């Protein structure tokens, strides 16, 4: 799968959701973190300090959900240099539900 999702002024929440769904069903074992970071930035989440090899993000929408408490995180894999990736299983279990929750709440609040 090619990770070339472009975000511009015409990108909609439906486009982002379609990309997240495509990543969820992609036939890969690891997903580049930079690809997901663009999507996470588009949704308005900010990166906050985390310990070890985890990456942690915060979003105000998630503060009203007890399972998130305003944050979502995932373990990253260092591939050398500036290449950071996450396992697809971690994406499906931790990132995907949080990102879909943000998208659904943004759609409701339009």
N, C-alpha and C positions, 0 to 999 in steps of 0.2 A: 504494500500500500504506500502511496506517495503522500507525504505529509505536507501538503501545499495549500492549506486553507487560507485564503486571503481575507483580511478584514479591512473594510473601507467604510465610507459613509453610507453605503447602500446595504450593508450587512444587517440582517434582521435576526431576531431571537430564534425564528424558525430555521434559518440557515445554520445557526450555531447548534441548535438541537439536532439537526440532521447530521452535522459533522460529529457530534458526540455519539450519536447512535451508530454512525459508520465506524468510529473507533472501537466501539463496544463489540461490534461484530467482525472486526478486521481479523485476518488470519496472520497475526503477528504475536510475538511473545513479549515484546517491549515497545513502549511508545516514547518518543522523544519528549522530554519535559518542556523544552522551548516551544514546541507546537502547542502544548496545553497551556503554557503560560500566556500566550497571546489571547487565547479564548478566555482564560480566567481574568485577564486584565480588561477585556472587552465587557465582561459581566460586572466589573466593578469591585472585584475582590483585591485585597492588597496582601502582599507577602509580609509575614511577621517572623521574628526570630524563632528558630527551633533548635533543638539540640540534636547532636549526632548527624545522621544521614537522612533526616526527615525534612520535608518541605511543608511549611504551615502557612495557611492563608486565612484571612478574616474577611467576613462580609456582614454588614449590618442586618440583612434579611435573616440570616441564620441565627441571630440572637434570640428569636422567639421560638426556636426549636430546641427542646431540651437535649436531644441526642447530639447536637452540634455545639451548643453554647457559643455560637458566633464564629466557630473555627472549623476548618477541615484540614487534614494533613495526609501525607502519603510518604512512603519510604522511597528514596531515590537511589539509583545505581550509578556509580561513577564508571564511565567507560574510558577514562583518560582524557586529558586536555579539558575542554569545556563541555564535553559531551555528557549529559546527564539524561538518564532514562528512568522510566518506571515500568514495573511489570504490568501487563495487561490485567491480570487478576486483581492487583491492587487498585488499578484504575476502576474496574467494574465494581469493586466492593466499597471503596472509600470516596473517590472523586466523583464518579458518575452520579450517584444519588444526590450529593450536595449540589452539584452544578445544575441538575435538573430541577431541584427544589428552588434554586435561585431564579432560573428561567421561568418556572411556573408562577412564582410570586411576582416577578416583574410583569408578566402578561396580565395578571389579575389587577395590578395597580396602575395600568395604563389609563 
